[in-house]
């Protein structure tokens, strides 16, 4: 039991510096949905992968709006492949209420899904 706890702590200590320098972490604007609304998601480290939660919602003109989707998880289980690429995760499309297997790639300031 003690060995297992030690291994878990070591794994966390190894993972944290890798995520600390990961440019994908932070707030990103998501593409507009079918009706033109868009949002901001906060991408963060979730154990050894990355995930994202919807933090703000906007209408097509850019005005902030209330949304039942704020606080909901939009991305989960994305694994870092290196070089700004991520795969193996799922993405929820709120405007269609569907979950897709997906991958992401960060190229400069643009995060492509």
Jmol script that loads the backbone (N, CA, C; Angstrom):
load data "model"
ATOM      1  N   UNK A   1       0.827  -1.195   0.000  1.00  0.00           N
ATOM      2  CA  UNK A   1       0.000   0.000   0.000  1.00  0.00           C
ATOM      3  C   UNK A   1       0.870   1.257   0.000  1.00  0.00           C
ATOM      4  N   UNK A   2       1.893   1.249   0.827  1.00  0.00           N
ATOM      5  CA  UNK A   2       2.776   2.414   0.903  1.00  0.00           C
ATOM      6  C   UNK A   2       3.533   2.610  -0.411  1.00  0.00           C
ATOM      7  N   UNK A   3       3.960   1.507  -1.026  1.00  0.00           N
ATOM      8  CA  UNK A   3       4.653   1.587  -2.309  1.00  0.00           C
ATOM      9  C   UNK A   3       3.740   2.181  -3.376  1.00  0.00           C
ATOM     10  N   UNK A   4       2.478   1.754  -3.372  1.00  0.00           N
ATOM     11  CA  UNK A   4       1.525   2.270  -4.366  1.00  0.00           C
ATOM     12  C   UNK A   4       1.313   3.769  -4.187  1.00  0.00           C
ATOM     13  N   UNK A   5       1.161   4.221  -2.953  1.00  0.00           N
ATOM     14  CA  UNK A   5       0.979   5.651  -2.685  1.00  0.00           C
ATOM     15  C   UNK A   5       2.205   6.437  -3.142  1.00  0.00           C
ATOM     16  N   UNK A   6       3.375   5.888  -2.908  1.00  0.00           N
ATOM     17  CA  UNK A   6       4.612   6.548  -3.339  1.00  0.00           C
ATOM     18  C   UNK A   6       4.668   6.653  -4.856  1.00  0.00           C
ATOM     19  N   UNK A   7       4.270   5.591  -5.544  1.00  0.00           N
ATOM     20  CA  UNK A   7       4.270   5.607  -7.012  1.00  0.00           C
ATOM     21  C   UNK A   7       3.286   6.633  -7.556  1.00  0.00           C
ATOM     22  N   UNK A   8       2.130   6.768  -6.916  1.00  0.00           N
ATOM     23  CA  UNK A   8       1.140   7.753  -7.346  1.00  0.00           C
ATOM     24  C   UNK A   8       1.713   9.162  -7.195  1.00  0.00           C
ATOM     25  N   UNK A   9       2.361   9.436  -6.071  1.00  0.00           N
ATOM     26  CA  UNK A   9       2.955  10.752  -5.838  1.00  0.00           C
ATOM     27  C   UNK A   9       4.038  11.034  -6.878  1.00  0.00           C
ATOM     28  N   UNK A  10       4.865  10.053  -7.178  1.00  0.00           N
ATOM     29  CA  UNK A  10       5.916  10.228  -8.186  1.00  0.00           C
ATOM     30  C   UNK A  10       5.303  10.524  -9.553  1.00  0.00           C
ATOM     31  N   UNK A  11       4.250   9.802  -9.913  1.00  0.00           N
ATOM     32  CA  UNK A  11       3.595  10.029 -11.209  1.00  0.00           C
ATOM     33  C   UNK A  11       3.029  11.440 -11.293  1.00  0.00           C
ATOM     34  N   UNK A  12       2.438  11.933 -10.221  1.00  0.00           N
ATOM     35  CA  UNK A  12       1.890  13.288 -10.211  1.00  0.00           C
ATOM     36  C   UNK A  12       3.005  14.318 -10.346  1.00  0.00           C
ATOM     37  N   UNK A  13       4.100  14.110  -9.622  1.00  0.00           N
ATOM     38  CA  UNK A  13       5.222  15.054  -9.694  1.00  0.00           C
ATOM     39  C   UNK A  13       5.840  15.100 -11.080  1.00  0.00           C
ATOM     40  N   UNK A  14       5.816  13.983 -11.788  1.00  0.00           N
ATOM     41  CA  UNK A  14       6.341  13.949 -13.149  1.00  0.00           C
ATOM     42  C   UNK A  14       5.376  14.651 -14.103  1.00  0.00           C
ATOM     43  N   UNK A  15       4.082  14.437 -13.931  1.00  0.00           N
ATOM     44  CA  UNK A  15       3.078  14.989 -14.845  1.00  0.00           C
ATOM     45  C   UNK A  15       2.907  16.495 -14.692  1.00  0.00           C
ATOM     46  N   UNK A  16       2.970  17.022 -13.492  1.00  0.00           N
ATOM     47  CA  UNK A  16       2.696  18.436 -13.258  1.00  0.00           C
ATOM     48  C   UNK A  16       3.633  19.348 -14.044  1.00  0.00           C
ATOM     49  N   UNK A  17       4.964  19.153 -14.027  1.00  0.00           N
ATOM     50  CA  UNK A  17       5.806  20.047 -14.830  1.00  0.00           C
ATOM     51  C   UNK A  17       5.506  19.971 -16.326  1.00  0.00           C
ATOM     52  N   UNK A  18       5.128  18.811 -16.830  1.00  0.00           N
ATOM     53  CA  UNK A  18       4.808  18.686 -18.257  1.00  0.00           C
ATOM     54  C   UNK A  18       3.600  19.535 -18.595  1.00  0.00           C
ATOM     55  N   UNK A  19       2.562  19.518 -17.757  1.00  0.00           N
ATOM     56  CA  UNK A  19       1.372  20.314 -18.021  1.00  0.00           C
ATOM     57  C   UNK A  19       1.620  21.795 -17.765  1.00  0.00           C
ATOM     58  N   UNK A  20       2.519  22.126 -16.832  1.00  0.00           N
ATOM     59  CA  UNK A  20       2.776  23.527 -16.503  1.00  0.00           C
ATOM     60  C   UNK A  20       3.289  24.288 -17.715  1.00  0.00           C
ATOM     61  N   UNK A  21       3.960  23.612 -18.625  1.00  0.00           N
ATOM     62  CA  UNK A  21       4.507  24.268 -19.804  1.00  0.00           C
ATOM     63  C   UNK A  21       3.643  24.036 -21.042  1.00  0.00           C
ATOM     64  N   UNK A  22       2.502  23.394 -20.901  1.00  0.00           N
ATOM     65  CA  UNK A  22       1.651  23.057 -22.031  1.00  0.00           C
ATOM     66  C   UNK A  22       0.848  24.286 -22.454  1.00  0.00           C
ATOM     67  N   UNK A  23       1.087  24.765 -23.667  1.00  0.00           N
ATOM     68  CA  UNK A  23       0.449  25.983 -24.163  1.00  0.00           C
ATOM     69  C   UNK A  23      -1.058  25.829 -24.349  1.00  0.00           C
ATOM     70  N   UNK A  24      -1.574  24.616 -24.436  1.00  0.00           N
ATOM     71  CA  UNK A  24      -3.007  24.425 -24.641  1.00  0.00           C
ATOM     72  C   UNK A  24      -3.799  24.763 -23.370  1.00  0.00           C
ATOM     73  N   UNK A  25      -3.141  24.729 -22.220  1.00  0.00           N
ATOM     74  CA  UNK A  25      -3.832  25.036 -20.976  1.00  0.00           C
ATOM     75  C   UNK A  25      -4.188  26.512 -20.934  1.00  0.00           C
ATOM     76  N   UNK A  26      -5.390  26.806 -20.454  1.00  0.00           N
ATOM     77  CA  UNK A  26      -5.855  28.184 -20.377  1.00  0.00           C
ATOM     78  C   UNK A  26      -7.213  28.323 -21.029  1.00  0.00           C
ATOM     79  N   UNK A  27      -7.608  29.547 -21.307  1.00  0.00           N
ATOM     80  CA  UNK A  27      -8.932  29.831 -21.861  1.00  0.00           C
ATOM     81  C   UNK A  27      -8.849  29.990 -23.373  1.00  0.00           C
ATOM     82  N   UNK A  28      -9.782  29.325 -24.057  1.00  0.00           N
ATOM     83  CA  UNK A  28      -9.841  29.374 -25.519  1.00  0.00           C
ATOM     84  C   UNK A  28     -11.263  29.701 -25.962  1.00  0.00           C
ATOM     85  N   UNK A  29     -11.376  30.450 -27.051  1.00  0.00           N
ATOM     86  CA  UNK A  29     -12.668  30.723 -27.680  1.00  0.00           C
ATOM     87  C   UNK A  29     -13.007  29.524 -28.552  1.00  0.00           C
ATOM     88  N   UNK A  30     -14.253  29.053 -28.448  1.00  0.00           N
ATOM     89  CA  UNK A  30     -14.673  27.928 -29.291  1.00  0.00           C
ATOM     90  C   UNK A  30     -15.419  28.440 -30.517  1.00  0.00           C
ATOM     91  N   UNK A  31     -15.420  27.626 -31.550  1.00  0.00           N
ATOM     92  CA  UNK A  31     -16.090  28.004 -32.789  1.00  0.00           C
ATOM     93  C   UNK A  31     -17.581  28.192 -32.560  1.00  0.00           C
ATOM     94  N   UNK A  32     -18.198  29.094 -33.304  1.00  0.00           N
ATOM     95  CA  UNK A  32     -19.640  29.289 -33.172  1.00  0.00           C
ATOM     96  C   UNK A  32     -20.410  28.023 -33.538  1.00  0.00           C
ATOM     97  N   UNK A  33     -21.523  27.824 -32.840  1.00  0.00           N
ATOM     98  CA  UNK A  33     -22.408  26.717 -33.158  1.00  0.00           C
ATOM     99  C   UNK A  33     -23.285  27.060 -34.350  1.00  0.00           C
ATOM    100  N   UNK A  34     -24.213  26.191 -34.658  1.00  0.00           N
ATOM    101  CA  UNK A  34     -25.091  26.376 -35.813  1.00  0.00           C
ATOM    102  C   UNK A  34     -25.871  27.692 -35.755  1.00  0.00           C
ATOM    103  N   UNK A  35     -26.202  28.163 -34.543  1.00  0.00           N
ATOM    104  CA  UNK A  35     -26.994  29.381 -34.399  1.00  0.00           C
ATOM    105  C   UNK A  35     -26.133  30.638 -34.261  1.00  0.00           C
ATOM    106  N   UNK A  36     -24.790  30.476 -34.283  1.00  0.00           N
ATOM    107  CA  UNK A  36     -23.882  31.620 -34.211  1.00  0.00           C
ATOM    108  C   UNK A  36     -23.331  31.902 -32.828  1.00  0.00           C
ATOM    109  N   UNK A  37     -23.895  31.273 -31.788  1.00  0.00           N
ATOM    110  CA  UNK A  37     -23.380  31.484 -30.439  1.00  0.00           C
ATOM    111  C   UNK A  37     -22.035  30.779 -30.275  1.00  0.00           C
ATOM    112  N   UNK A  38     -21.221  31.313 -29.381  1.00  0.00           N
ATOM    113  CA  UNK A  38     -19.921  30.702 -29.108  1.00  0.00           C
ATOM    114  C   UNK A  38     -19.623  30.833 -27.627  1.00  0.00           C
ATOM    115  N   UNK A  39     -18.515  30.297 -27.205  1.00  0.00           N
ATOM    116  CA  UNK A  39     -18.171  30.357 -25.790  1.00  0.00           C
ATOM    117  C   UNK A  39     -16.684  30.369 -25.564  1.00  0.00           C
ATOM    118  N   UNK A  40     -16.337  30.471 -24.289  1.00  0.00           N
ATOM    119  CA  UNK A  40     -14.954  30.343 -23.844  1.00  0.00           C
ATOM    120  C   UNK A  40     -14.879  29.095 -22.983  1.00  0.00           C
ATOM    121  N   UNK A  41     -13.876  28.265 -23.241  1.00  0.00           N
ATOM    122  CA  UNK A  41     -13.645  27.082 -22.420  1.00  0.00           C
ATOM    123  C   UNK A  41     -12.301  27.229 -21.719  1.00  0.00           C
ATOM    124  N   UNK A  42     -12.238  26.682 -20.527  1.00  0.00           N
ATOM    125  CA  UNK A  42     -10.986  26.657 -19.786  1.00  0.00           C
ATOM    126  C   UNK A  42     -10.429  25.243 -19.868  1.00  0.00           C
ATOM    127  N   UNK A  43      -9.266  25.099 -20.510  1.00  0.00           N
ATOM    128  CA  UNK A  43      -8.611  23.801 -20.636  1.00  0.00           C
ATOM    129  C   UNK A  43      -7.607  23.670 -19.502  1.00  0.00           C
ATOM    130  N   UNK A  44      -7.686  22.550 -18.805  1.00  0.00           N
ATOM    131  CA  UNK A  44      -6.798  22.332 -17.669  1.00  0.00           C
ATOM    132  C   UNK A  44      -6.365  20.869 -17.614  1.00  0.00           C
ATOM    133  N   UNK A  45      -5.384  20.601 -16.765  1.00  0.00           N
ATOM    134  CA  UNK A  45      -4.900  19.241 -16.564  1.00  0.00           C
ATOM    135  C   UNK A  45      -5.914  18.475 -15.719  1.00  0.00           C
ATOM    136  N   UNK A  46      -6.254  17.288 -16.165  1.00  0.00           N
ATOM    137  CA  UNK A  46      -7.151  16.396 -15.429  1.00  0.00           C
ATOM    138  C   UNK A  46      -6.434  15.051 -15.307  1.00  0.00           C
ATOM    139  N   UNK A  47      -5.812  14.846 -14.177  1.00  0.00           N
ATOM    140  CA  UNK A  47      -4.943  13.688 -13.958  1.00  0.00           C
ATOM    141  C   UNK A  47      -3.826  13.730 -14.995  1.00  0.00           C
ATOM    142  N   UNK A  48      -3.710  12.748 -15.870  1.00  0.00           N
ATOM    143  CA  UNK A  48      -2.618  12.746 -16.849  1.00  0.00           C
ATOM    144  C   UNK A  48      -3.058  13.244 -18.217  1.00  0.00           C
ATOM    145  N   UNK A  49      -4.310  13.664 -18.360  1.00  0.00           N
ATOM    146  CA  UNK A  49      -4.846  14.149 -19.631  1.00  0.00           C
ATOM    147  C   UNK A  49      -5.271  15.606 -19.493  1.00  0.00           C
ATOM    148  N   UNK A  50      -5.929  16.141 -20.528  1.00  0.00           N
ATOM    149  CA  UNK A  50      -6.491  17.484 -20.431  1.00  0.00           C
ATOM    150  C   UNK A  50      -8.002  17.406 -20.631  1.00  0.00           C
ATOM    151  N   UNK A  51      -8.689  18.373 -20.037  1.00  0.00           N
ATOM    152  CA  UNK A  51     -10.141  18.466 -20.172  1.00  0.00           C
ATOM    153  C   UNK A  51     -10.496  19.949 -20.248  1.00  0.00           C
ATOM    154  N   UNK A  52     -11.759  20.255 -20.525  1.00  0.00           N
ATOM    155  CA  UNK A  52     -12.186  21.650 -20.620  1.00  0.00           C
ATOM    156  C   UNK A  52     -13.610  21.802 -20.109  1.00  0.00           C
ATOM    157  N   UNK A  53     -13.854  22.956 -19.490  1.00  0.00           N
ATOM    158  CA  UNK A  53     -15.158  23.316 -18.957  1.00  0.00           C
ATOM    159  C   UNK A  53     -15.577  24.631 -19.600  1.00  0.00           C
ATOM    160  N   UNK A  54     -16.854  24.748 -19.949  1.00  0.00           N
ATOM    161  CA  UNK A  54     -17.388  25.989 -20.526  1.00  0.00           C
ATOM    162  C   UNK A  54     -17.470  27.038 -19.422  1.00  0.00           C
ATOM    163  N   UNK A  55     -16.836  28.197 -19.638  1.00  0.00           N
ATOM    164  CA  UNK A  55     -16.809  29.256 -18.625  1.00  0.00           C
ATOM    165  C   UNK A  55     -17.716  30.445 -18.967  1.00  0.00           C
ATOM    166  N   UNK A  56     -17.857  30.782 -20.245  1.00  0.00           N
ATOM    167  CA  UNK A  56     -18.692  31.910 -20.661  1.00  0.00           C
ATOM    168  C   UNK A  56     -19.379  31.568 -21.969  1.00  0.00           C
ATOM    169  N   UNK A  57     -20.519  32.227 -22.219  1.00  0.00           N
ATOM    170  CA  UNK A  57     -21.257  32.041 -23.474  1.00  0.00           C
ATOM    171  C   UNK A  57     -21.569  33.415 -24.060  1.00  0.00           C
ATOM    172  N   UNK A  58     -21.574  33.479 -25.402  1.00  0.00           N
ATOM    173  CA  UNK A  58     -21.806  34.736 -26.113  1.00  0.00           C
ATOM    174  C   UNK A  58     -22.755  34.491 -27.273  1.00  0.00           C
ATOM    175  N   UNK A  59     -23.537  35.521 -27.623  1.00  0.00           N
ATOM    176  CA  UNK A  59     -24.380  35.410 -28.819  1.00  0.00           C
ATOM    177  C   UNK A  59     -23.540  35.772 -30.042  1.00  0.00           C
ATOM    178  N   UNK A  60     -24.147  35.701 -31.206  1.00  0.00           N
ATOM    179  CA  UNK A  60     -23.436  35.952 -32.455  1.00  0.00           C
ATOM    180  C   UNK A  60     -22.825  37.336 -32.566  1.00  0.00           C
ATOM    181  N   UNK A  61     -23.359  38.310 -31.825  1.00  0.00           N
ATOM    182  CA  UNK A  61     -22.811  39.673 -31.868  1.00  0.00           C
ATOM    183  C   UNK A  61     -21.649  39.857 -30.896  1.00  0.00           C
ATOM    184  N   UNK A  62     -21.409  38.859 -30.044  1.00  0.00           N
ATOM    185  CA  UNK A  62     -20.331  38.948 -29.071  1.00  0.00           C
ATOM    186  C   UNK A  62     -20.763  39.369 -27.687  1.00  0.00           C
ATOM    187  N   UNK A  63     -22.077  39.578 -27.494  1.00  0.00           N
ATOM    188  CA  UNK A  63     -22.582  39.953 -26.171  1.00  0.00           C
ATOM    189  C   UNK A  63     -22.650  38.713 -25.284  1.00  0.00           C
ATOM    190  N   UNK A  64     -22.174  38.847 -24.049  1.00  0.00           N
ATOM    191  CA  UNK A  64     -22.222  37.723 -23.119  1.00  0.00           C
ATOM    192  C   UNK A  64     -23.675  37.391 -22.786  1.00  0.00           C
ATOM    193  N   UNK A  65     -23.991  36.106 -22.753  1.00  0.00           N
ATOM    194  CA  UNK A  65     -25.347  35.642 -22.476  1.00  0.00           C
ATOM    195  C   UNK A  65     -25.329  34.595 -21.361  1.00  0.00           C
ATOM    196  N   UNK A  66     -26.482  34.403 -20.752  1.00  0.00           N
ATOM    197  CA  UNK A  66     -26.671  33.320 -19.779  1.00  0.00           C
ATOM    198  C   UNK A  66     -26.841  32.024 -20.565  1.00  0.00           C
ATOM    199  N   UNK A  67     -26.300  30.938 -20.027  1.00  0.00           N
ATOM    200  CA  UNK A  67     -26.445  29.647 -20.692  1.00  0.00           C
ATOM    201  C   UNK A  67     -26.439  28.537 -19.649  1.00  0.00           C
ATOM    202  N   UNK A  68     -27.294  27.564 -19.852  1.00  0.00           N
ATOM    203  CA  UNK A  68     -27.323  26.392 -18.963  1.00  0.00           C
ATOM    204  C   UNK A  68     -26.062  25.548 -19.131  1.00  0.00           C
ATOM    205  N   UNK A  69     -25.282  25.812 -20.180  1.00  0.00           N
ATOM    206  CA  UNK A  69     -24.076  25.029 -20.439  1.00  0.00           C
ATOM    207  C   UNK A  69     -22.847  25.512 -19.667  1.00  0.00           C
ATOM    208  N   UNK A  70     -22.912  26.695 -19.059  1.00  0.00           N
ATOM    209  CA  UNK A  70     -21.771  27.200 -18.301  1.00  0.00           C
ATOM    210  C   UNK A  70     -21.505  26.258 -17.132  1.00  0.00           C
ATOM    211  N   UNK A  71     -20.230  25.881 -17.002  1.00  0.00           N
ATOM    212  CA  UNK A  71     -19.824  24.957 -15.944  1.00  0.00           C
ATOM    213  C   UNK A  71     -19.825  23.501 -16.371  1.00  0.00           C
ATOM    214  N   UNK A  72     -20.358  23.218 -17.560  1.00  0.00           N
ATOM    215  CA  UNK A  72     -20.389  21.833 -18.036  1.00  0.00           C
ATOM    216  C   UNK A  72     -19.072  21.473 -18.718  1.00  0.00           C
ATOM    217  N   UNK A  73     -18.702  20.215 -18.560  1.00  0.00           N
ATOM    218  CA  UNK A  73     -17.481  19.725 -19.198  1.00  0.00           C
ATOM    219  C   UNK A  73     -17.729  19.548 -20.692  1.00  0.00           C
ATOM    220  N   UNK A  74     -16.797  20.057 -21.493  1.00  0.00           N
ATOM    221  CA  UNK A  74     -16.928  19.987 -22.943  1.00  0.00           C
ATOM    222  C   UNK A  74     -15.899  19.047 -23.565  1.00  0.00           C
ATOM    223  N   UNK A  75     -14.715  18.947 -22.953  1.00  0.00           N
ATOM    224  CA  UNK A  75     -13.638  18.083 -23.456  1.00  0.00           C
ATOM    225  C   UNK A  75     -13.150  17.238 -22.295  1.00  0.00           C
ATOM    226  N   UNK A  76     -12.889  15.957 -22.555  1.00  0.00           N
ATOM    227  CA  UNK A  76     -12.313  15.101 -21.519  1.00  0.00           C
ATOM    228  C   UNK A  76     -11.465  13.994 -22.147  1.00  0.00           C
ATOM    229  N   UNK A  77     -10.523  13.519 -21.356  1.00  0.00           N
ATOM    230  CA  UNK A  77      -9.630  12.401 -21.717  1.00  0.00           C
ATOM    231  C   UNK A  77      -8.725  12.669 -22.911  1.00  0.00           C
ATOM    232  N   UNK A  78      -8.412  13.926 -23.220  1.00  0.00           N
ATOM    233  CA  UNK A  78      -7.470  14.221 -24.310  1.00  0.00           C
ATOM    234  C   UNK A  78      -6.054  13.920 -23.836  1.00  0.00           C
ATOM    235  N   UNK A  79      -5.373  13.084 -24.586  1.00  0.00           N
ATOM    236  CA  UNK A  79      -4.009  12.701 -24.255  1.00  0.00           C
ATOM    237  C   UNK A  79      -3.034  13.513 -25.098  1.00  0.00           C
ATOM    238  N   UNK A  80      -1.991  14.030 -24.451  1.00  0.00           N
ATOM    239  CA  UNK A  80      -0.959  14.781 -25.165  1.00  0.00           C
ATOM    240  C   UNK A  80      -0.104  13.805 -25.965  1.00  0.00           C
ATOM    241  N   UNK A  81      -0.004  14.043 -27.277  1.00  0.00           N
ATOM    242  CA  UNK A  81       0.816  13.216 -28.164  1.00  0.00           C
ATOM    243  C   UNK A  81       2.168  13.862 -28.428  1.00  0.00           C
ATOM    244  N   UNK A  82       2.334  15.109 -28.010  1.00  0.00           N
ATOM    245  CA  UNK A  82       3.572  15.844 -28.256  1.00  0.00           C
ATOM    246  C   UNK A  82       3.422  16.781 -29.440  1.00  0.00           C
ATOM    247  N   UNK A  83       4.198  17.830 -29.465  1.00  0.00           N
ATOM    248  CA  UNK A  83       4.171  18.778 -30.583  1.00  0.00           C
ATOM    249  C   UNK A  83       2.855  19.523 -30.731  1.00  0.00           C
ATOM    250  N   UNK A  84       2.097  19.689 -29.631  1.00  0.00           N
ATOM    251  CA  UNK A  84       0.817  20.397 -29.697  1.00  0.00           C
ATOM    252  C   UNK A  84      -0.350  19.546 -30.144  1.00  0.00           C
ATOM    253  N   UNK A  85      -0.131  18.230 -30.306  1.00  0.00           N
ATOM    254  CA  UNK A  85      -1.203  17.327 -30.758  1.00  0.00           C
ATOM    255  C   UNK A  85      -1.791  16.565 -29.572  1.00  0.00           C
ATOM    256  N   UNK A  86      -3.106  16.326 -29.638  1.00  0.00           N
ATOM    257  CA  UNK A  86      -3.843  15.612 -28.598  1.00  0.00           C
ATOM    258  C   UNK A  86      -4.806  14.654 -29.276  1.00  0.00           C
ATOM    259  N   UNK A  87      -5.029  13.500 -28.653  1.00  0.00           N
ATOM    260  CA  UNK A  87      -5.962  12.526 -29.229  1.00  0.00           C
ATOM    261  C   UNK A  87      -6.554  11.668 -28.123  1.00  0.00           C
ATOM    262  N   UNK A  88      -7.481  10.794 -28.527  1.00  0.00           N
ATOM    263  CA  UNK A  88      -8.073   9.831 -27.609  1.00  0.00           C
ATOM    264  C   UNK A  88      -9.184  10.377 -26.747  1.00  0.00           C
ATOM    265  N   UNK A  89      -9.543  11.637 -26.928  1.00  0.00           N
ATOM    266  CA  UNK A  89     -10.538  12.247 -26.065  1.00  0.00           C
ATOM    267  C   UNK A  89     -11.911  12.361 -26.700  1.00  0.00           C
ATOM    268  N   UNK A  90     -12.795  12.915 -25.931  1.00  0.00           N
ATOM    269  CA  UNK A  90     -14.177  13.154 -26.359  1.00  0.00           C
ATOM    270  C   UNK A  90     -14.474  14.641 -26.265  1.00  0.00           C
ATOM    271  N   UNK A  91     -15.318  15.112 -27.170  1.00  0.00           N
ATOM    272  CA  UNK A  91     -15.774  16.504 -27.161  1.00  0.00           C
ATOM    273  C   UNK A  91     -17.293  16.519 -27.285  1.00  0.00           C
ATOM    274  N   UNK A  92     -17.926  17.282 -26.390  1.00  0.00           N
ATOM    275  CA  UNK A  92     -19.373  17.465 -26.423  1.00  0.00           C
ATOM    276  C   UNK A  92     -19.679  18.732 -27.207  1.00  0.00           C
ATOM    277  N   UNK A  93     -20.525  18.618 -28.226  1.00  0.00           N
ATOM    278  CA  UNK A  93     -20.966  19.771 -29.009  1.00  0.00           C
ATOM    279  C   UNK A  93     -22.313  20.214 -28.449  1.00  0.00           C
ATOM    280  N   UNK A  94     -22.341  21.273 -27.631  1.00  0.00           N
ATOM    281  CA  UNK A  94     -23.590  21.672 -26.976  1.00  0.00           C
ATOM    282  C   UNK A  94     -24.714  22.029 -27.935  1.00  0.00           C
ATOM    283  N   UNK A  95     -24.372  22.645 -29.078  1.00  0.00           N
ATOM    284  CA  UNK A  95     -25.422  23.076 -30.008  1.00  0.00           C
ATOM    285  C   UNK A  95     -26.113  21.891 -30.683  1.00  0.00           C
ATOM    286  N   UNK A  96     -25.485  20.723 -30.658  1.00  0.00           N
ATOM    287  CA  UNK A  96     -26.098  19.513 -31.227  1.00  0.00           C
ATOM    288  C   UNK A  96     -26.386  18.460 -30.163  1.00  0.00           C
ATOM    289  N   UNK A  97     -25.905  18.713 -28.940  1.00  0.00           N
ATOM    290  CA  UNK A  97     -26.007  17.794 -27.810  1.00  0.00           C
ATOM    291  C   UNK A  97     -25.517  16.392 -28.192  1.00  0.00           C
ATOM    292  N   UNK A  98     -24.349  16.357 -28.836  1.00  0.00           N
ATOM    293  CA  UNK A  98     -23.728  15.092 -29.232  1.00  0.00           C
ATOM    294  C   UNK A  98     -22.298  15.056 -28.738  1.00  0.00           C
ATOM    295  N   UNK A  99     -21.813  13.844 -28.480  1.00  0.00           N
ATOM    296  CA  UNK A  99     -20.432  13.626 -28.051  1.00  0.00           C
ATOM    297  C   UNK A  99     -19.690  12.953 -29.196  1.00  0.00           C
ATOM    298  N   UNK A 100     -18.507  13.478 -29.490  1.00  0.00           N
ATOM    299  CA  UNK A 100     -17.704  12.961 -30.592  1.00  0.00           C
ATOM    300  C   UNK A 100     -16.335  12.518 -30.076  1.00  0.00           C
ATOM    301  N   UNK A 101     -15.819  11.426 -30.626  1.00  0.00           N
ATOM    302  CA  UNK A 101     -14.412  11.096 -30.433  1.00  0.00           C
ATOM    303  C   UNK A 101     -13.643  12.128 -31.225  1.00  0.00           C
ATOM    304  N   UNK A 102     -12.581  12.646 -30.653  1.00  0.00           N
ATOM    305  CA  UNK A 102     -11.932  13.762 -31.320  1.00  0.00           C
ATOM    306  C   UNK A 102     -10.446  13.805 -31.038  1.00  0.00           C
ATOM    307  N   UNK A 103      -9.792  14.694 -31.741  1.00  0.00           N
ATOM    308  CA  UNK A 103      -8.396  15.030 -31.504  1.00  0.00           C
ATOM    309  C   UNK A 103      -8.263  16.530 -31.664  1.00  0.00           C
ATOM    310  N   UNK A 104      -7.171  17.076 -31.136  1.00  0.00           N
ATOM    311  CA  UNK A 104      -6.943  18.516 -31.199  1.00  0.00           C
ATOM    312  C   UNK A 104      -5.488  18.743 -31.592  1.00  0.00           C
ATOM    313  N   UNK A 105      -5.236  19.934 -32.176  1.00  0.00           N
ATOM    314  CA  UNK A 105      -3.865  20.313 -32.471  1.00  0.00           C
ATOM    315  C   UNK A 105      -3.722  21.821 -32.277  1.00  0.00           C
ATOM    316  N   UNK A 106      -2.749  22.194 -31.477  1.00  0.00           N
ATOM    317  CA  UNK A 106      -2.456  23.590 -31.229  1.00  0.00           C
ATOM    318  C   UNK A 106      -1.374  24.038 -32.191  1.00  0.00           C
ATOM    319  N   UNK A 107      -1.721  25.024 -33.037  1.00  0.00           N
ATOM    320  CA  UNK A 107      -0.776  25.551 -34.019  1.00  0.00           C
ATOM    321  C   UNK A 107      -0.711  27.062 -33.804  1.00  0.00           C
ATOM    322  N   UNK A 108       0.323  27.515 -33.102  1.00  0.00           N
ATOM    323  CA  UNK A 108       0.388  28.931 -32.725  1.00  0.00           C
ATOM    324  C   UNK A 108      -0.751  29.232 -31.774  1.00  0.00           C
ATOM    325  N   UNK A 109      -1.528  30.287 -32.022  1.00  0.00           N
ATOM    326  CA  UNK A 109      -2.647  30.601 -31.124  1.00  0.00           C
ATOM    327  C   UNK A 109      -3.939  29.855 -31.474  1.00  0.00           C
ATOM    328  N   UNK A 110      -3.941  29.056 -32.537  1.00  0.00           N
ATOM    329  CA  UNK A 110      -5.157  28.395 -33.018  1.00  0.00           C
ATOM    330  C   UNK A 110      -5.199  26.946 -32.531  1.00  0.00           C
ATOM    331  N   UNK A 111      -6.307  26.596 -31.866  1.00  0.00           N
ATOM    332  CA  UNK A 111      -6.533  25.218 -31.436  1.00  0.00           C
ATOM    333  C   UNK A 111      -7.564  24.608 -32.378  1.00  0.00           C
ATOM    334  N   UNK A 112      -7.123  23.688 -33.219  1.00  0.00           N
ATOM    335  CA  UNK A 112      -8.021  23.040 -34.171  1.00  0.00           C
ATOM    336  C   UNK A 112      -8.523  21.730 -33.595  1.00  0.00           C
ATOM    337  N   UNK A 113      -9.834  21.494 -33.744  1.00  0.00           N
ATOM    338  CA  UNK A 113     -10.453  20.275 -33.240  1.00  0.00           C
ATOM    339  C   UNK A 113     -10.906  19.453 -34.412  1.00  0.00           C
TER     340      UNK A 113
END
end "model"
wireframe off; spacefill off
backbone 0.3
color backbone group
